[in-house]
């Protein structure tokens, strides 16, 4: 058995390159999910040494894998320290600031303004994002303004394995988020900021179209929330995130346009085939589209893949290969290792890996017209099925649900987007600059028709099924299973790839199904808590502006629908007692109930845990006092959410 395993591992050396980006990503992911900040010095030097040994010493396959893992871990740690986004010490209310508008993000309900200001963190320029009331006039990029704002420190993960908003904000350079009470424009302007952002803002004002905002300018939140629910339930929510689907369409149209143009100029095509300058011109057009759409991670992936595709066409090499996808993966990882923790990256790459693996060996066949039609239909169906299967683990882990009728939605709705809505929106956006709005009006009418079909799909029974929370270790085994399926080279005529795939997937699913759900939740500042009573979550308050995501995150983890009214549990005399068969917790939020009861809570042997919005110190019962964010399980097991990571602390 040992001999067979050794031979199997040795036989994978030629496919080591395909495993390499994932091994690095696993190392980086371990850093990002670490419970505490690792105490390491000079992480980038360690990462560089690891890579140097791989390149110059060429160790055996096992040592190479270990060094790649070490590289990923320390590269992520070093990159995190280089970002150095200033941290807000505490929330600021009715704070007067002066700054410059650097960017604007348009949503369905209001605009979100990005302001660069020195007035939030002492001696540091910071970027804050504030929501502007819908009735307020929106400033222009580059305007100097004086504003009164309420700012919140980005909150960390609200539960284990949930979305860490503080980490996301840190890697996007955002120190605080909140809302703007009012503002006044100051004399003078700054032209130091991106011209492309000014262009995006100009096009937004000219088109005044949600479709142009999302499909051209990349404003993800411009789609109405209820509409987005229908699109996700019908399995086509991905069309609102500019990625490979959009790059393929735009690239194809640009290539066709430039190919026809260059065919006209015979002096050029006599020397070189018209497809070469057409490819180069199309690439430049896609580069412009990349910046115009906001440079999202999924768009970067699609652009890099298209670049490799164009290079393959020009050099006469195989265009679609897993090696090319791995090159794009590593390039984006090196640009920013935190991308691997973002849903856009995970969904985009999982889909493209699955599709290239499944369709990569297909060869051209001379078929009749009818068979070509059947082949197109089969390819469309299999594209949807494969993409759904490969993205399923990441959809479930990020959104706690899965669309059941995605195949129907993709087969019916994607052609409408591909051949009708997208062309009209692209053409309409261009013509709207000159005051011609007809194509955008037509695309809006077709959108209203298609959203009706998406609503019918979402209204079908079990259109979305809820998925239990997926732990990091379970997700690791599931990913490992898919990697074995795609990359393992079989040895001695045994289908080890299928055997390993089934084994690791089974391990992952077993971990998911046997992991219990929490019955008590608390944010890190203890302002918001949730307790499961009769299988339904109850909260100590019905709203908390600086913990907006916590309500939905906890509901999803408890298999409840988001967007529903938050059920509040009132505490008698400011004290909430939560009793279970295994433990009892006492919670106070206001100062007077805390001061009046904390001694009794310490003395009472029936009270197992003490939780308060205020910081309590007691030598006699420190073992009872809970601090930071955490969840409690039915058994009494407590798991804390990390609060001392690099993106949570001053440095």
Beta strands, then each sheet from edge to edge (+ up, - down):
strand 1: 92-106
strand 2: 111-121
strand 3: 124-132
strand 4: 143-153
strand 5: 176-189
strand 6: 401-403
strand 7: 464-466
strand 8: 520-522
strand 9: 529-533
strand 10: 536-539
strand 11: 575-579
strand 12: 584-588
strand 13: 609-612
strand 14: 630-632
strand 15: 638-640
sheet 1: 1+ 2- 3+ 5+ 4- 1+
sheet 2: 6+ 7-
sheet 3: 10+ 9- 8+ 14- 15+
sheet 4: 11+ 12- 13-
end
